[in-house]
């Protein structure tokens, strides 16, 4: 009898984890973990930020970052952004007219 209880326990934990992930992915695309983390950090992520952890976000657009800073200014010390994509007024990535490459803000880091 004990073996059955122990065997079922990990399954119950797994189901709880799956349902939690589904709740998160309803608001953000499953592959968009950075935006989910930026705009809606979990309780443990928020605690880590409060303890001084800094999250480095890479490849977000200037509009996404502006929105995050407006909505979560109190967390600004826990955010760092690299390879920021420059967008036009419609929010679409700007491209270099000669090469067609997406324009990225120069952050001074090589």
C-alpha positions as CSV (number, residue, x, y, z in Angstrom):
1,X,0.0,0.0,0.0
2,X,2.8,2.4,0.8
3,X,4.4,1.8,-2.6
4,X,1.2,2.9,-4.4
5,X,1.0,6.2,-2.4
6,X,4.6,7.0,-3.1
7,X,4.2,6.2,-6.8
8,X,1.2,8.4,-7.2
9,X,2.7,11.4,-5.4
10,X,5.1,12.4,-8.3
11,X,2.2,12.1,-10.7
12,X,0.1,14.5,-8.7
13,X,3.0,16.9,-8.5
14,X,3.5,16.7,-12.3
15,X,-0.2,17.4,-13.0
16,X,0.0,20.5,-10.8
17,X,3.0,21.7,-12.7
18,X,1.4,21.1,-16.1
19,X,-1.7,23.0,-15.2
20,X,0.4,25.9,-13.9
21,X,2.3,26.0,-17.2
22,X,-1.0,26.0,-19.2
23,X,-2.3,28.9,-17.1
24,X,0.8,30.9,-18.0
25,X,0.8,30.1,-21.7
26,X,-2.8,31.3,-22.0
27,X,-1.5,34.9,-21.5
28,X,1.9,34.5,-23.4
29,X,3.0,32.3,-26.2
30,X,4.8,29.2,-24.9
31,X,8.1,30.3,-26.6
32,X,7.8,33.8,-25.3
33,X,9.2,33.0,-21.8
34,X,11.1,36.3,-21.6
35,X,7.9,38.4,-22.0
36,X,6.1,36.2,-19.4
37,X,9.0,36.6,-17.0
38,X,9.2,40.3,-17.7
39,X,5.6,41.2,-17.4
40,X,4.3,38.5,-15.1
41,X,7.1,37.0,-12.9
42,X,6.2,34.0,-10.7
43,X,6.3,34.4,-7.0
44,X,9.7,32.7,-6.8
45,X,11.1,34.9,-9.6
46,X,9.8,38.1,-7.8
47,X,11.5,36.9,-4.6
48,X,14.7,36.3,-6.5
49,X,14.5,39.9,-7.9
50,X,13.9,41.2,-4.4
51,X,17.0,39.4,-3.2
52,X,19.1,41.2,-5.9
53,X,18.9,38.8,-8.9
54,X,19.1,40.6,-12.2
55,X,17.5,39.1,-15.3
56,X,19.1,39.8,-18.7
57,X,16.5,40.0,-21.5
58,X,17.8,39.6,-25.0
59,X,16.2,40.6,-28.4
60,X,13.1,42.3,-27.2
61,X,11.7,45.3,-29.0
62,X,12.0,48.9,-27.8
63,X,8.2,49.0,-27.5
64,X,8.1,45.9,-25.3
65,X,10.8,47.3,-23.0
66,X,9.0,50.7,-22.8
67,X,5.8,49.0,-21.8
68,X,7.5,46.9,-19.2
69,X,9.3,49.9,-17.7
70,X,6.0,51.9,-17.6
71,X,4.1,49.0,-15.9
72,X,6.9,47.6,-13.7
73,X,9.1,50.6,-12.8
74,X,9.5,49.3,-9.3
75,X,11.4,46.3,-10.7
76,X,13.8,48.3,-12.9
77,X,16.9,47.4,-10.9
78,X,16.3,43.7,-11.7
79,X,16.1,44.2,-15.4
80,X,18.9,44.4,-18.1
81,X,18.3,44.5,-21.8
82,X,20.6,43.6,-24.7
83,X,20.2,43.4,-28.5
84,X,17.1,45.7,-28.3
85,X,15.3,45.7,-31.6
86,X,14.4,49.2,-32.9
87,X,10.9,49.5,-34.2
88,X,8.9,51.9,-36.3
89,X,5.7,53.7,-35.2
90,X,3.6,50.6,-36.1
91,X,5.8,48.4,-33.8
92,X,7.5,46.6,-36.7
93,X,11.3,46.1,-36.7
94,X,13.2,48.7,-38.6
95,X,15.6,47.4,-41.3
96,X,18.9,48.7,-42.6
97,X,18.0,50.0,-46.1
98,X,21.2,48.7,-47.6
99,X,21.5,45.2,-46.0
100,X,17.9,44.5,-44.9
101,X,19.2,43.5,-41.5
102,X,17.0,44.3,-38.5
103,X,18.3,47.4,-36.6
104,X,19.6,46.7,-33.1
105,X,20.4,49.4,-30.5
106,X,24.1,49.7,-29.8
107,X,24.5,49.1,-26.1
108,X,28.3,49.8,-26.1
109,X,29.1,46.1,-25.3
110,X,31.2,44.1,-27.7
